[in-house]
Amino acid sequence: MWGLWWLNAGLAYTIAFSLIFFILGQKSRDLAKVLPIWIIPVVALIATSTCGGLYANSLMQHSHTLALVTTTFSLTMCIVGLAFTTMISASFLLRLFLHGAPEATAVFATFNTLTPLGQGGYSLLVNGENFSKLIPMHLGINFPQSHVAGQIIYAVCFCFAYLLWCMGLAWIAVSVLSIARRANKLPRFCIAHWSLLFPNGVFALLSVQLGNVLQSRFYRGFGAAWSIIVFIMWLALFLRSIPAFIDGTMFLPPASPHGTS
């Protein structure tokens, strides 16, 4: 399983940097073409880093060294992914300022900016906790050999995770306002509506994990409430998808509201 995770990590890097290579080759100067959907391939790095952190936690009882290597590589992947997604999000925010919200169902993809924030914050908390358990080697009094070095890294990871949670609140507001701006021009139901689900799911996950770390009733309650919202959203999308799937309209291009192109 450890080998399969490394294979997954290699695929995640390939997917993320293939997207970057593709964008670099476009040579486009039209900022209006910047869309939050570009974030999704890069999120593969962050999602894989989360898996690595969770797996490293189980690997500790078998090999301290392998768990430390896995956690270090996972945290590196998370930082690389967050760096690129943050820059893409900033470019998309500039696009919103200059050109307004995207048209049609593309506006739902605005919530994709929330995905790296929720997933990235959760990854930071998981890998930071691993470092707090793995790094204390008691070999010296200075960093990184100090017995408090792991706790320092964990604290830094927590601070950035909380920062991402706060940014998530901001992007939720921006996404809702963007959808409200195009509310009277939204076409029929299609598969693009499902892009609302995963970003909010990982944000709920981050909220719950913050509550576990802080032992806070507020964040646990907030995470539970947001999880209920996500479940209701999933149920509504699922029920709405049944007739759309049967008649085939779910998979028609968003630009053709009445099934014609």
Residue, then its C-alpha position, 0 to 999 in steps of 0.5 A: m500500500w505504501g508503494l501504491w501511495w507513491l504511485n499515486a503521488g507520482l500521478a498527482y504531480t504529473i496531472a498538476f504540472s501537465l495542467i501548468f504546462f498546458i496553460l503556459g502553452q496557451k499564451s493567452r492574454d484574455l483574463a476572462k478565460v481564467l476559470p476556477i476549474w483550473i484548480i481541480p487538477v492541482v488539488a490532486l497534490i493536496a488530496t494525495s498529501t492528505c492520504g499520505g498523512l493519514y497513512a503515515n499515522s498508521l505507518m508509525q507503529h511499523s517504521h518511524t523512519l518511513a513514517l517521517v519520510t512519508t509525512t515530509f513528502s506529504l507536507t511538501m506536496c500540500i505546500v506546492g499544491l496550495a501555492f499554485t491553487t492560491m495563485i490561480s484563485a488570486s487570478f480568478l478573483l482579479r477576473l471577477f473584479l474586471h469581467g464579473a461572474p462567469e456565465a451559465t452553469a460555469v458560475f457554479a465552479t466558483f465554489n472550486t476555489l473552496t476545495p484546496l482551502g478545505q482539503g489543504g487545511y485538513s492536510l496541514l492539520v494531519n501532517g502537522e500532528n504527525f510531525s509532533k509525534l515523529i520529530p522529537m528526537h531529543l538530540g539537542i537543545n536547538f531546532p530541529q533536534s529540540h524536543v519541542a520542534g515537532q510541536i512548533i511545526y504543528a503550531v505553524c501548520f495549525c495557524f495556516a490551516y486556520l488561515l485557510w478556514c478563514m479564507g474559505l469563509a470569504w470564498i463562500a461569500v464570493s461564490v454565493l454572490s457570484i451565483a446570485r448575480r447570474a441567478n436569473k440567467l442560469p440554464r436547466f439542471c445539468i451535471a455542473h450543479w454537482s460542483l457545489l458538493f465536494p468543495n463544501g464537503v471538504f470545508a466541513l471536514l476542515s471545520v470538524q478537524l479544527g474542533n477536534v484540535l482545539q476541543s472547541r464546541f463552536y467549531r465542532g458545531f459549525g462543522a456538524a451544521w455545515s455537514i448537514i447542509v452538505f448532506i441536504m445539498w447532496l440529497a437535493l442534487f441526487l433526487r434532481s439528477i434522477p429524471a435528468f439522468i433518465d431523459g439525458t438532459m443532465f449531460l447536454p452542454p450548459a449552453s443549450p438550455h433546451g437541448t439544442s446546440 
